[in-house]
Amino acid sequence: VSLLTLSIALGMLVRSRKEPLVAGGEALLGATGEVVSDFQGDGQIRIGGELWHARCHEPLQTGQMVRVTGRSGLVLQVAPAMNH
């Protein structure tokens, strides 16, 4: 039983090391979010259930989808997402 448990744990460890690490701000680059309320300049967006402060040079409307293009501290730089 111990050998089986150790084998499973080692297998999981090996698989996890093969997956690229994506955490912190790098994980948000390229992410898609939704505008919470109309804004031009600074406002808020929702990504994965979390609210983020965002900045965009173009006016954005409630419900519009945006893509994260950069980050400055806790403020995300966004641009309107292209509709496919």
C-alpha positions, -999 to 999 in steps of 0.1 A, spaced: 0 0 0 28 24 8 46 16 -24 14 23 -44 8 56 -26 44 66 -32 41 57 -69 10 78 -73 25 108 -56 57 106 -77 37 103 -109 17 134 -99 49 153 -91 65 144 -125 33 155 -143 31 188 -124 67 197 -133 60 194 -170 33 220 -169 43 256 -174 41 278 -143 16 306 -148 10 328 -118 8 364 -108 6 392 -134 18 370 -162 -13 349 -159 -35 379 -167 -17 390 -199 -40 381 -228 -69 373 -205 -104 384 -215 -126 403 -191 -159 421 -191 -165 458 -184 -185 464 -152 -197 499 -160 -191 524 -188 -158 542 -186 -132 562 -205 -98 562 -191 -100 544 -157 -127 519 -146 -134 484 -135 -135 450 -153 -144 415 -142 -120 386 -149 -128 352 -136 -152 365 -109 -127 391 -96 -129 429 -101 -98 447 -114 -90 483 -119 -85 489 -156 -72 516 -179 -81 521 -216 -76 550 -240 -109 541 -258 -144 545 -243 -158 512 -231 -194 502 -224 -209 479 -197 -208 443 -208 -181 449 -235 -154 423 -236 -118 435 -233 -83 418 -235 -56 425 -210 -25 440 -228 -4 450 -198 -2 457 -161 11 485 -140 9 475 -103 -27 466 -96 -41 484 -127 -46 464 -159 -41 480 -193 -69 468 -216 -81 471 -252 -114 461 -267 -115 424 -275 -119 415 -312 -152 397 -319 -148 365 -338 
